[in-house]
Amino acid sequence: MINNMNSTITLNNGIEMPRLGLGVFRVEDSSELINAVKVAIKNGYRSIDGAAIYGNEEAMGEGIREGIKEAGISREDLFITSKVWNADLGYESTIAAYEASLNRLGVDYLDLYLIHWPVEGKYKEAWKALEYLYKEGRVRAIGVSNFQVHHLQDLLGDAEVKPVINQIELHPYLSQKNVREFCEENHIQVEAWSPLMAGNGLLENEILKEIAKKYNKTVAQIVLRWDLQGQVVTIPKSTNERRLIENIDIFDFNLNKVDIDKIDSLNQDLRVGPDPDNFDF
Ligand code: NDP
């Protein structure tokens, strides 16, 4: 049973990643973000997922510095992720983008660096840059985001280092069966973005409400627990202290098989974010 807030999963290169972390997309107000990161760390979060395109790496870094000081922990206790944006995909430009993210965050290494979107004709060169950073010991792990099976097959065809992670949109209305199966066979860990469907109605689902009532938990907690029991790393975003605590308070119960099946059956292949096979940014 996954019954510990600090429970980790071992990635294919042997490093440990917390099963649950904090997402920081769409938090534009610096003081709100600094506070959220600080409060999250105080309450036990050890993984934070950011990206250059979110435009808030400075505030994320400040929250980290203040958070670790208040919690009496060190940088090494955290798992920090960022992502290279589409405009920077290329060998030199990806390395420069990595350096720029480190500077904005005020850290000297990342735990995980991802290719944010599989831009055709560009992601392989960027992957070579990530391999270089990894081999040089500048980053602890490298991975991808929004890769479909065919993107992964293409990348694996000539990659020297296998991605440790594929971070994809995943929630009960988009269960991503195919990508998950492929990733499992290839020892690539799946990580869920918009695990709560980014506030687009999932939490009002009646079946989920019923299950939540039964376990005396909230719908958000049921959905996040479903991720964990499905061996999916999850990174819900909140800047609200009550919800930050709620989202990490999921290590004291177990969904049974019947309820997991019920949640699995909610799939509608419904995306709330862009389609990785059809985006133009
Ligand atoms: P989430 O599914 O995490 O949902 C966040 C929304 O749900 C916010 O409005 C939040 O509001 C609300 N919320 C959080 N907890 C609860 C709760 N317990 N009960 C009710 N409402 C709640 O959406 P995101 O899109 O932010 O996804 C999470 C993270 O994934 C991002 O922050 C980012 O790090 C990553 N991501 C990656 C992408 C990629 O392309 N790789 C794309 C999109 C996201 P409030 O803050 O007020 O609590």
Residues whose N, C-alpha, C, O or C-beta is under 5 A from the ligand:
A	BS01	NDP	G23 V24 F25 D49 H116 S145 Q167 A192 W193 S194 P195 L196 M197 A198 G199 A220 I235 P236 K237 S238 T239 N240 R243 E246
